[in-house]
Amino acid sequence: MGAYTRVATVAATLLCLGCSGPVVDTGEKPPATSTSTTPAPPPPQPSLVHLVNNFDYAAAQADGTTAYYFTSPSGRWRCAIVPRVTAGCQTASQSALGITGAPSTVPGTDGEASTPNVIEVPKEGEPRFSAVPGPAFARPDGTPVVLPFNRVLSVAGFRCNVQEESGVSCMSDKTTRGFTFSPEAFTWQYVDVPADAP
């Protein structure tokens, strides 16, 4: 065997020993392999279809600020969006709401138990029934404009619509909390107008 062959044989042996050396268990856990997780999809964004012109619903309040007022097609409900404060509704007569399932009393502005006459959703916080004095959501300069079925009034951090099947619905854009109600029922959830609604 020549010198060249001996060197090649030793090198091959050393390489082979390096490949098949003993496995040493140090007791440590192997590093975790990262798995690709897809984040949960964001909640569906309200549709931009069927928006009305906000200007048609604007009216000055007593303090000089502008709010946006509408009435349901039946004329039973008077509603308003008070920019960056609240969106809500009350009956045209400003009496008890008459919504099935609503509480019979809520704390009034004086802290005493009172009959709720408003349903509203604030900019931040939970939607609620409230008892307020006077016309909280009535347009100060007369009868508000009708918000037709399947049209959306979206302004100043809120959106509202009226649908024949579900009733009146309003939502805070900041929290996505809202309400939907009719005389027969209510839910603490906004119901958007379907994109394909007429």
Summary of the structure (lengths in Angstrom):
residues: 198
radius of gyration: 32.4
end to end distance: 94.6
largest distance: 113.9
contacts: 515
relative contact order: 0.17
helix: 11%
strand: 30%
